Amino acid sequence: MIITGNPQTGLAHELEKIYPYAEFCSRTNGYELTSLNDQKRFVEQAVKHDVIIINSALWRFTQTVLLDLVYKALVNANKQAHIVCIGSTTDRVKKGGSWLYNAEKKALRDYANTLGLTGVWSNKPKISLISFGTLSNNQHKHPDRQCLDTAQAAEYIKWLIDQPKHVNINEISIDPMQDQYWYKDE
C-alpha cells in the first residue's frame, strides 16, 4: 500500500496507525507532489502496490493529476489495483465564491467516477472516492463546527478497502451532523 500525505499529521497519521507497513510519499520524505518529476517518481512507486491512497489537500488539482497518472500507468502495466481518492464534501458547494479548493475536489470526484466506471466494466483498476466533511485536524479553522474525528475517518477508509475484491464502492460522502440533537446520549 502506498499513501500520499505526511504520516506524522492528519488523516495520513491515522492511516499510518492502521497500516504501519504502508509507504508514504510527502514533502517529509522528499516528494514534492506538485512537481512533475516527483509525480513521476510517485507513479513509479505506486505501480508496485495493490492499494494506492491519494490523500491530502494538494493544490493546483494535484490529486486529480495524480489519479490520472497513476491510473494510466496501471493500465499500461496491465495491473489491477485499487485506487482510493480522498475527497471533500465541499465538492457539493453551490454558492458563489472564489475558493478553488471546492472546484478541485469537484474535479477529483468527477474524474474518479468517470475512471471508476471503466474498472467496473473491464479489467481496469478499481477506483473509490471517499469524501469527508470537516475533519478534527481542522477544528481550529472551524471552532463552531462539529468535526469528524480523523481516526474514525481512517477506519471508514479501512472499511472501504476491506470490502470483497469483487465489489467496488464507487463513492461515499460522510458529513458530521451539526445539530446537537445527534450528540445527546453519547
Secondary structure by P-SEA (a helix, b strand, c coil): ccccccccccaaaaaaaacccccccccccccccccaaaaaaaaaaaaaccbbbbccccccaaaaaaaaaaaaaaaaacbbbbbbbbbbcccccccccccaaaaaaaaaaaaaaaaaaaaaccccbbbbbbbbcccccccccccccccccaaaaaaaaaaaaaccccccccbbbbbccccccccccc
